[in-house]
């Protein structure tokens, strides 16, 4: 399935979570971010740095990287109402 254009970061993170894809986003001292797919136990399969000014692109970057390794189910949902 093609990527949805301009997917909001929060929606992308929920989609990754619903597809059981481990990810990490860390803040950096210079105002940037480091995003990774995977975890310490199984290894990280994708790693990228991004500046705060490109943060709106991060959701699409994460999904593009995940789609190269796994077939994401875009209809997967997860109720995060308890977190709101």
Buried (B, 14 or more C-beta within 10 A) or exposed (E): EEBBEEBEBEEBBBBBBBBEBBBEBEEEEEEBBEBBBBEEEEEEBBEEEBEEEEEEBBBBBBBEBBBEEBEBEBEEEEEEEEEE
